[in-house]
Amino acid sequence: MILIWLIVVLMVGGLLAWLSQRWSERLPRWIALAVVLIDFILTLWMWGDNLGMADANSPWLIRLERPWIPQFGVSLSFALDGLSLLMLLLTFFLGLLAVLISWREITSRVGFFHFNLLWVLAGITGVFLTMDLFLFYFFWEVMLIPMYFLIGIWGHANRNYAAFKFFLFTQASGLLMLLAILGLYFLHGNATGIYTFGYFGLLDTPMTIQAERLVMFGFLAAFLVKLPVVPFHSWLPDAHSEAPTAGSVILAGLLLKTGAYGLLRFVLPLFPIAAQEFAPWGMLLGVVGILYGAMLAYSQTDLKRLVAYTSVSHMGFVVLGVFAFNAWALQGVVMQMITHGLSTGALFIISGFLYQRLHTRDINRMGGFWAPAPRMGVIALVFVMASLGLPGLGNFIAEFLTLVGAWQANPTLTVLAACGLVLATAYSLWLMQRVFLGPVQPSILLPDLNPREMLIAVPLVLLILWLGLNPQPVLNTAQPAINQQLKAYQAPPTAPQVARQQATLPVASADSLALRKL
């Protein structure tokens, strides 16, 4: 039941925060902080209690199955493995920072703001825990509406346009996923006589390769848009640049990760043959995102848009690694999900600190901030170096593992992806030079970080250093889940898979068969 309580606490806390504004504007902040802290402590306890306990035969640490609407095959199905546990730790840690960031920044409708913030976190938590596709789609939509309000109400000047664009992209792709879920539901029911939305029941659903392709592309639509993958990325810079700081942190650190999680959790295990066919195109999309996002980041003069385009580039490594189909690459994907959430979230936090002081995001109006704000400069330097993949920081581990794994699948695309690291160095150093070094702006008096802001920034620095110097606890936690995801690509094919292969017209390509041997 602890898995359900993680979600319920956030939802109830959101309602209490909204209602408590009647008595005090400070009360919603304290309620939100307490609620997220409770979930974070519970998740830390589960990590410490279950670390290393998952075995090779079953990576699941906790499972909960309760019938809900049995006549339609809907159940309260929740499960926790190493992958979802790491994602929950990231969710609640960044959730705590989002509350602290908003402490002074949000001054209007404080209760409703924290209601939406907590419900976004509840939706993300549900996505990482639910193993029933009906509930998965429900939580997928729960994330959408509160984030729309966070951008549309507390965003900057062009917030309505950015909020509508975010809503349309994610809602349209989510509806395609709903159609795919229903298609998988009926395909399984027609083949077996059992109609279920349960993840474990839907594994190895008998279907032709043509049907598998169609259903998989419905899931891909939702996950690739949410990552986002070029050319479905255009909503991201607008949403990031117009969102409040907490909204940008949640978007970059968590919402993008739900797309990556969906690829690992659903696309690879449910559609092994169609995923192999799509793999060369998926890796190509990842490389295009790496290079295109990096080049656009270098050309930006708006600080938040620059950081937003770095997310497009870094998420390209996720797509590249997912479709490489080996343990090295998938370990790199998991590390990239965590380290990108921390480093890019930190850069958005620094952007928010600067905007609060300067009331502008224009890089051309910045410069020479190291002298008046050395603490901010040092912390910004750490995360700029993390963004370019400096050894000793977590992002280096993530990108190194991803590239080593991708090399085994496609050396040519891996070389092109590695060129993205050179471009990352260019835009990262350019950012540091223009904002904190260079000519001093004589008309600007920039206060350094205060104790509350240091409380936000220092844990991020310590975590990114820890992940760079001692990544093994994270890798060990994720390993059983990764092995489970790769079983469909390493073990002999099951009878349903053989039937699907026999139904393939034409025969799978040589590239697809080579990928299956990895």
Disulfide bonds with the S-S distance in Angstrom:
none
